[in-house]
Amino acid sequence: MKKVEISIRKMRVSDYEVMAQWLSTKEVLEFYGDVNSPFSVERVRRKYGPRINGDVPIHPYIVEMDKIPIGYIQQYYLTAEQKEEYGYPSNLKIYGIDQFIGVPELFNQGIGTVMIKKFVDFLYETTDVQKLVLDPNLSNKRAIRCYEKCGFHKAIVINKGRNWLMEINKRDRWQVQLESEHVKLDFKNESPHPF
């Protein structure tokens, strides 16, 4: 199998068009959005522009394979209200992460596992976060399997029984193997510190 390079960089204004393509794809919107509400470039600009500009506390990134955009990943601090709702202590530093692969032909190839492991490792090495959480739809078996491979475990069911809250603690994280038989990883950080 050909080695590929998976990298993650900050999202830019020039990514609006590819995001609109991804967020108009039925396979992506099935679990990340609404299949009946595809995104236009203008809608992407309105939603993601404030994130790129730092106007909202959500940090957006683009995942690339061999320098070609293939997906999206973001991180944000859980609010005090979310921590209380999920039963976490208020002083615990927790990030939520969300992600998707935007190219359906790349599903089920292990790329999601690679990008999430890489991102989790980066967050634990460069921030003071203590726990990471994500919330896949209960019916999204592919994502749940991926997250479990990355070290996340199911904590509680949330959103009126629609989603799992899955978590990984800093002390439980794995050491990412930087080069494997199939994938070479290279996390690109375009600024000295993205947060």
N, C-alpha and C positions, 0 to 999 in steps of 0.2 A: 504494500500500500504506500502511496506517495505521502511524504511528510508535508504537513501544512503548518503555517505559522498563524497562531491565533493571538491577536493583540487587542487591547482595549484602550481607547483614547477618549478625551472629552468630546462631547457632542458640539457641533458647530452649526452656524446658520446654513452653511452649504449642505447640511444633511436633511433639510426639510423635505426635499423632493423624495428621497429614498424612504424616509419615515412615512410619508403619505402613501407611497406604494405599499409598504409593509402593512400599514394600518388600514388598508383597503383590501387586504387578502383574507378571504374567509377562514383559512386555517389559522391565521394569527388571531383574528378577531373572535374566534370561537372561545378563547380563554383570556384574551387581553383586549377587552373592549366589548363592542356590540356588533354582531354580524350585520345588523340592519342599519348601522351608522358608520359607514366608512369615512375616513379622514381625507379632507382636501389639503393642499399645501397651506392654505390660509388657516385652516383649523389647527394644523401642526404648529404653525408659527405662533398662534395665540396661546396654545397650551405649553409648548416647549421653549418658546422664546424667553419667558421669564425665568425658566430654569437655567438656560444657558447664560443669561445675564446676571444670575445670582440674586434675582429679586424674590425668589421663593426658596425655601430650604430643602430643595430636592436637587441632587447632583446627577445630571444625565451623561451617559457615555454611549459610544458606539463600539460594537464588537466588529473586528475585521478578520477575515481569513485571507492570508496572502495579500494584505493591503486592500481588499475589497470589502465594503460594508456588508455585514450579514445579519446583524442583530443589535439589540438595545439592552442596556442594563442601567439601573439607577439605584441610588441609596439616599436615605433620609433618616433623621432621628425620629423615633416614636415620640408622640406627644405625651404629656402627663396623663391626659384622658385615656389614651390608648393603653398605656402601662397599667393604669388602674383597672380598665375593662378586662385586660388579659391576666391580671393578678400578679404583675411584676412590681417589685419595690420601686418607689419613685426615684431613688438615687442611682439605679442601675442604668448604665449607658448602653442603649439599644438602638441599632439601626434596623430599619426595614429595607429589604431589597426587592426589586421587581425586574423581570427580564423576559425577553423573548428572542427567538431566532426568527428573522423576518423572511427567510427563504425556505418554504416548505420542503424543497428537495433535499435540504440539509438536516431535516428532522431524523431522529433515530440513528445518528452516526457518532454519538459521543461528544459532539461539539458543545452542547449545553453543559455537560459535566465539566469539560475543560474550562469554559469561560467562567462558570460559577466558582469552581475551585480557585482559579486564578484571582478572581475579584475578592473572594472571601479572604484569601491569604494576604492580598494587598491591604485590605481594610484592617485586618488584625495587626499587620506589621507597621502601618503608618498612622493609625488613629488610636484613641484610648477607648474604643468601643469594647464592651464586655460580652455582648450577645448580639447575634444577628437573627432576624426572623423573616419569614416569607409566608404567603397565604394562598397556596394553590386551591383551585376549585376541587372539591371532593372527587369529581368525575374525571379530572385531568391526571389519569394514571401515569402517562408518560413523564409529566413534570414531577410528580411525586417520587417515582423511581429515580429520576435524575437527582433530585434533592437528597434523597436517602444515600445515594452513592457519594454525594459530596459531604456527608456527615451530619446532615440535618435529621432531626427526629420529630415525629408528630407530638405536639403538646396538648392542644385542645381544639375542639371544633368551634368556629366563630361565624359571625354573619348569619345568624339564624339557621345554622346547619348547612351552609353552602360551602364553607372553606375550612381547610386545616390551617391552624397556626403551627408552623414548623420552625424549629429553632436549632441553633448551634452555639455553644459557649466557647469563649476564647480558649479555655483550658482543654476543650475536647477537639480542637481543630487539628487537622492533619498537617503534615509537611508535604507541600506540593512537590512532586517530582518534576523538575524543570524540563527534562527532555525524556520522552518515552519513545517506544518503537513507532508510534503513529503520529505524534503531534509534538511540534516544537513550540514552546510558549515564549512570548516576548511582550510583556506589559509595557506599553508606551505611556509615559506620563509627560504631557507636554508642558507642564509647569513644574516648578520645584515642589509644590504641594497642592493637590487639587482641592483641598478642603479649607 
